[in-house]
Amino acid sequence: MRVAVIGGTGNLGTNTLRSLAEDPEITQLVGIARRRPRLEIGRTQWVAADITKSDLVPLLRGMDAVVHLAWIFQPTHDPYKTWQTNVLGSARVFRAVAEAGVPSLVYSSSVGAYSPGPKDRFVDEDWPTHGWPMAAYSREKSYVERMLDAFEARYPQCRVVRMRPGFVFERRTATEQRRLFAGPLVPGRLVRPGIVPVVPDIPGLKMQMLHSSDVGRAFHQAVVRPAYGAFNLAAEPVIGADELAELFNARKVKVPARAVRTLLAAAWGLRLVPASPHLFDLALRLPLMDAGRAREELRWTPEHSSVHALSEFLAGLRAGADEDTPALSKSSSGPLRVREFRSGVGGTS
């Protein structure tokens, strides 16, 4: 089986390639990214290509499956830039898959594609995917879902799988994720139990997390199994104020969501933090997902709890952990200084 992974140097890409590389049924494995990494992952052959302008058809011709993971989160102050890569670039990938005659397409969607939903029960994959329009990330994920609807109708011979993971963490991605979402003002070395005295108890802020390696295994199963449609991916437990308080050995303090958003909006407006306040709005509205379909049809069960994934990520923050790829390495993605955010630097592929 021949498989191409587009966006192979990022958080999901490296873990998907690692899982696929262990499968003896995979005879050819190609990692495609804008910048070729030095990192070696099993039998992976690296190819440099940009989904916004490179001719992708020759790279995909002859493949049995394509996994599309390429996505940028920055610059949040320039939504046209992210739209060019995330939406228009994805459209180019889908056209290339069709033209190359690839029989299987596995796409990384997200919990962020879902419309606002409940926090007191779990929803399955039939929950509407209209997103939260104020957040560019959600808006773009939702729009790509609509493009896939059209793609499936036009090319029924292509098996399409949409993976919708929650928040994905691990130790090696700490440098990249700090740069993308928190910025240089977050004291990574101080994020440890016993040092953080309190955690905010924000109404509605409950999130589902999972380890990157578990997501990689799920994508692997989506490639090799005859699965169709959407799959939620999440580990237990749901992370809220109680879980954070226990993790940090801290006490909870009630904090109004409006106050937090006001501070985030001010910091984002001053380019002190890279993540827009609209992402905070999105987090408050995300539904909780039922991952039962992935367990049943993909035979997938997360090996790590959400608490373990978050704990490992926090340990990575304290250590400044990274990975030797352009998307994850300190040399290309951090640590950043405040002035770099003021100049609008940011992004990954």
PyMOL commands that set and color helices and strands:
alter all, ss='L'
color gray80, all
select helices_A, chain A and resi 11-21+57-60+79-100+111-113+136-154+171-182+188-190+212-224+241-248+257-269+277-285+292-297+306-319+330-333+338-342
alter helices_A, ss='H'
color red, helices_A
select strands_A, chain A and resi 2-6+28-33+45-48+65-68+104-108+122-123+159-165+167-169+198-201+209-211+229-233+251-254+288-289
alter strands_A, ss='S'
color yellow, strands_A
deselect
rebuild
show_as cartoon
